[in-house]
Amino acid sequence: MDSEDHGTKYEIMVDWLNIDDERKKLVYEQVAASENLPPIAVEKDFWVTLVLQSVFELEQAESFVFKGGTSLSKGWNLIQRFSEDVDLAVDRKAFGFDGNLGSSRRTKLRKAIREFVQEEFTPLLIDNLQKIGADVEVEIWKSENSDEDPSTIEIRFSSVTDPLKYLPPRVLVEVNARSLFEPYEERELTPLIGSVFAQLELDLIPAKILCVLPKRTFLEKVFLLHEEFQKNSDQMRAERLSRHLYDIESLMDTNHGKEALEDEELYLDIIHHRKHLTKISGIDYKKHLPGTIHLIPPEASIKQWQDDYKVMQESMIHGDSLSFDELMDRMKVLMGRINQLEFMGK
């Protein structure tokens, strides 16, 4: 990335950050009304975009890919769910770890990435944010384990909008040592407020970000839910997880969702990766194969999932969304599609 582009982008961000708080608030409220979102969501979207741009301006940018639900909305515009936090996968090959890793190598990998996040990545990210005058407080979440994964960085910003419990004024950056790195593609991201930049006499220059392909995210979310529903009732969670149901329903009829179910190699690669690098005790990974996928919450916890989905609808989804019962019907359809697949790997 040439220095002229770098400078221009930062000048634009500085211009926005230097606008007085009252005017910022009016812009956030204006865009929020048009997007059917609370103003804090639009404000937080700006900070998510700014943080992502700051990450991918680093010299180590090619060692990161942007993944998860936020990549579906910000990178691919495939879901109408507010982009919340930043989920990054790091290329473990860049740290000397490749292929299948035994237990001791996995521990060394986690320690190496956590040390990198603490001693190199976070200071550089703070420096990038300070260059543009971003008013933030940055903290690495502490852990009793030196090999905690993912490493989480909390970036708290000074909000000018009214707070919501579900959307605190912060951006969490999670750096995952054990996530798959490929497949990915370069995408361009802009903040929601970019739609009014012309009125403010600001140019709109997209940030270029490496994003995981949606078909991989789709399968990872399917497996995440399938694993959750295998757990004992006392271990199962619902809070902040209904978003995965919404995300995979949004993708299931797209080309990305269809390609995911046609890509046997990717399907089996993700299972292998989850079994060997992110294994959860008590989960039978043979049940990830077609024929045994389950995507419906158990009856004992269905109310918690329904309540979580309602909260998400009210604070995170802009645009139309299905009722919870309709969503469950769609999951049954998707289960049928997956479970009738015939893979050579079975």
Stockholm file with secondary structure:
# STOCKHOLM 1.0

chainA/1-346         MDSEDHGTKYEIMVDWLNIDDERKKLVYEQVAASENLPPIAVEKDFWVTLVLQSVFELEQAESFVFKGGTSLSKGWNLIQRFSEDVDLAVDRKAFGFDGNLGSSRRTKLRKAIREFVQEEFTPLLIDNLQKIGADVEVEIWKSENSDEDPSTIEIRFSSVTDPLKYLPPRVLVEVNARSLFEPYEERELTPLIGSVFAQLELDLIPAKILCVLPKRTFLEKVFLLHEEFQKNSDQMRAERLSRHLYDIESLMDTNHGKEALEDEELYLDIIHHRKHLTKISGIDYKKHLPGTIHLIPPEASIKQWQDDYKVMQESMIHGDSLSFDELMDRMKVLMGRINQLEFMGK
#=GR chainA/1-346 SS CCHHHHHHHHHHHHHHHTSCHHHHHHHHHHHHHHHTSCHHHHHHHHHHHHHHHHHTTSTTGGGEEEESHHIIIIITCCCCBCCCCEEEEECGGGGTCCSSCCHHHHHHHHHHHHHHIIIIIHHHHHHHHHHTTCCEEEEECCCSCTTCSSEEEEEEECCCSCCBTTBCSEEEEEEESSSCCCSEEEEEECCGGGGGTGGGTCCCCCEEEEEECHHHHHHHHHHHHHHHTTSCTTTCCCTTTHHHHHHHHHHTTSHHHHHHHHCHHHHHHHHHHHHHHSCCTTCCGGGGSTTSCCCSCCGGGHHHHHHHHHHHHHHTBCSCCCCHHHHHHHHHHHHHHHHTCCCTTC
#=GC SS_cons         CCHHHHHHHHHHHHHHHTSCHHHHHHHHHHHHHHHTSCHHHHHHHHHHHHHHHHHTTSTTGGGEEEESHHIIIIITCCCCBCCCCEEEEECGGGGTCCSSCCHHHHHHHHHHHHHHIIIIIHHHHHHHHHHTTCCEEEEECCCSCTTCSSEEEEEEECCCSCCBTTBCSEEEEEEESSSCCCSEEEEEECCGGGGGTGGGTCCCCCEEEEEECHHHHHHHHHHHHHHHTTSCTTTCCCTTTHHHHHHHHHHTTSHHHHHHHHCHHHHHHHHHHHHHHSCCTTCCGGGGSTTSCCCSCCGGGHHHHHHHHHHHHHHTBCSCCCCHHHHHHHHHHHHHHHHTCCCTTC
//
